[in-house]
Structure formats: structure tokens, C-alpha cells
């Protein structure tokens, strides 16, 4: 009787000659390699990336407007033909109104209620990242309201060019949004689910890299700094946790473990020394508040 090969995990075939590639963390296998999400790397997408760079930030503005049209009970039912027709028409018209607003992407209806037809909706936006992000966001609220008011006050346009007519005095901007624009919230949304606590925001010119905290805070090409200190344009925000030498209390899964770095104290008047590493410069803050850089994670 011919014997059978009992293959180790990850191999199959009569002679265990076939390697089973199982992409992890949402990776897709194309027959040759795993294509990983932007937040993971490795031959099987088994490692979280050391840094997530953000050039743009998604945002949303909550708004309310009344459509000069009789409300029908069918609009309370999201499966009705009347609701589906309105949910197609309203976004299409908003696309035309906001087509010249920089950063506009789409609108999302949250609810419909009586009072003519009162629409609660979100305007979905994309901003280039900048330190003035919240200021730009407040300006955008005014722009969105003004654009809709301009169309609503134009009676001829409403009659001839629009399927829906809006009541000018009903246009409101509210706080019905799901996305905070604090740097910490932006960073958490950008990182892989389940790994949010291992990253902190680091502002670098007009980008927002989200770098893992604990001991593996490498950021290339800029240098990580402690709060309120500026070196080469990179600022580590105040209040972020940095761990001391040794394994972190909660090591990020998928990051190198079991190898403690060898810290090298600064000898250049507080500025970190030059440190080369295949992954780029890396740093931590010691208990005395000094920045210590190391190369060999």
C-alpha cells in the first residue's frame, strides 16, 4: 500500500509540493502575490505598516433643508418607490449645485420628515491636510450654505432648471456629523482596525503621518520630536504616550518583538544625532524628557 504524505500547515499536494498562500488582514491573492491594504505589508500582509501617510482628510457637514413639495407617507418607508425616487433625485441635484465647490464629493440623506419635505443630510468632503484644517472646515460650512441659498433665491432657476425647489429660509448647518477632525481622531480612522491605540499623529509640513507609538515610532524622512520642540519640521503632539526602554506593555501585533533597542542618548545640545536605519529614523522619549534615537529595532 502506497504511503501518503502528511503535509505541514501551509503545504498540500501528493508530495507537499504546493504552498498554500493565505493572505491575512484583507489581502488579496492574485496567484503570484498578496496585494495588501495600505495599512499592512509583508508577503502575506502579516505586518502592520510603520507609518500611514495622509495627504487628504475626509470630512462631512450636517445640513438641513426643506423642499417645496408635499410630504407623502410613502417617504417614511425607505423601500417605497417614492422614497427611492427622491433619494435619487436629491443627490443628483446637489451634485449640480455643489459641482464647483472644491473638495465636494457627494451627499448622503439621513432622514426625511414632514414640513413640506424636510431633508436631513450630510455633505461628504475631502480636504487637503493642513494645520489649518479646522479653520478650513468652518469656512466650508459657510460656502455650502451660501451656494444652496443662491440657487434657492433664484426663482427662475427653481422653476426651469431644478426638479426640486428649496425654501431659502430653511437652510441650516448642524452638528449631525460622525467624523471628528481632531488629529487624534483622523489618525485613528486612518489606521488598521484593532491597531488604533498603537499610533499617534505626527504633523509633517502639510501631511499627517500616523506613526505607531510604543517603541516602534519610525518616521522617514523627518525626526520624531517631543512635545513643543521643533526639529526639521516634525512635531510630536503633546499628550502622546511614549514607552521607555524594553518591550512595551502592549506590543502592537505584527511588529518586531523580542528585540529591545539600544538607546543612544543625545550629545548634540538636545538635537537628536544622525541615525540611519532601513526603515528610516526612529525615536522615543525617555523618562527625563530627552529624545533618544536608535537604529536597531
Long-range contacts (C-beta under 8 A, 24 or more apart in sequence): 25-192, 37-192, 39-190, 39-191, 39-192, 39-195, 40-192, 40-254, 42-254, 46-254, 47-254, 47-255, 48-191, 48-192, 48-195, 48-198, 48-212, 48-252, 48-253, 48-254, 48-255, 50-211, 50-212, 50-216, 50-218, 50-255, 50-279, 50-280, 51-209, 51-210, 51-211, 51-212, 51-218, 51-219, 51-220, 52-187, 52-190, 52-191, 52-199, 52-209, 52-210, 52-211, 53-207, 53-208, 53-209, 54-129, 54-186, 54-190, 54-207, 54-208, 54-209, 54-210, 55-128, 55-129, 55-206, 55-207, 56-126, 56-127, 56-128, 56-129, 57-126, 57-127, 57-128, 57-129, 57-133, 57-181, 57-186, 57-208, 58-124, 58-125, 58-126, 58-179, 58-189, 59-125, 59-126, 59-127, 59-137, 59-140, 59-177, 59-179, 59-181, 60-108, 60-122, 60-123, 60-124, 60-125, 60-177, 60-178, 60-179, 61-122, 61-123, 61-125, 61-137, 61-140, 61-141, 61-144, 61-173, 61-177, 62-110, 62-120, 62-121, 62-122, 62-173, 62-174, 62-175, 62-176, 62-177, 63-120, 63-121, 63-122, 63-123, 63-144, 63-145, 63-148, 63-171, 63-172, 63-173, 63-174, 64-118, 64-119, 64-120, 64-121, 64-170, 64-171, 64-172, 64-174, 65-118, 65-119, 65-121, 65-148, 65-166, 65-167, 65-170, 65-171, 65-172, 66-115, 66-116, 66-117, 66-118, 66-119, 66-166, 66-167, 66-170, 67-116, 67-117, 67-118, 67-119, 67-164, 67-165, 67-166, 67-167, 68-116, 68-164, 68-165, 68-166, 68-167, 69-116, 69-117, 69-164, 69-165, 70-116, 70-117, 71-112, 71-113, 71-114, 71-115, 71-116, 71-117, 75-112, 75-117, 76-112, 83-112, 86-112, 86-117, 89-163, 89-164, 90-119, 90-121, 90-164, 92-163, 93-162, 93-163, 93-164, 94-121, 94-123, 97-147, 97-148, 97-151, 98-123, 98-144, 98-147, 101-140, 101-143, 101-144, 101-147, 103-127, 103-140, 110-176, 116-167, 116-170, 118-170, 120-174, 120-176, 122-176, 122-177, 122-178, 128-206, 129-206, 129-207, 129-208, 130-206, 131-203, 131-206, 133-181, 134-181, 137-181, 141-173, 144-173, 145-171, 145-172, 145-173, 183-208, 183-237, 184-237, 186-210, 194-253, 195-252, 195-253, 195-254, 197-250, 198-250, 198-252, 198-255, 200-236, 200-237, 200-240, 200-241, 201-237, 201-240, 202-234, 202-235, 202-236, 202-237, 203-234, 203-235, 203-237, 204-233, 204-234, 205-233, 212-252, 212-255, 213-240, 213-241, 213-242, 213-243, 214-243, 214-248, 214-250, 214-251, 214-252, 214-255, 215-243, 215-245, 215-247, 215-248, 215-261, 215-284, 215-297, 216-252, 216-255, 216-256, 216-282, 216-297, 217-242, 217-282, 217-283, 217-284, 218-277, 218-279, 218-280, 218-281, 218-282, 218-283, 218-297, 219-280, 219-281, 219-282, 220-279, 220-280, 220-281, 221-280, 221-281, 222-281, 223-272, 223-281, 223-283, 223-293, 224-281, 224-282, 224-283, 224-284, 224-291, 225-272, 225-283, 225-291, 226-285, 226-289, 226-291, 229-270, 229-291, 231-271, 231-272, 236-285, 242-284, 242-285, 243-284, 244-284, 244-286, 244-287, 245-284, 245-286, 256-297, 259-296, 259-297, 261-294, 261-296, 261-297, 262-294, 262-296, 263-292, 263-293, 263-294, 264-292, 264-293, 264-294, 264-295, 265-290, 265-292, 266-290, 266-291, 266-292, 266-293
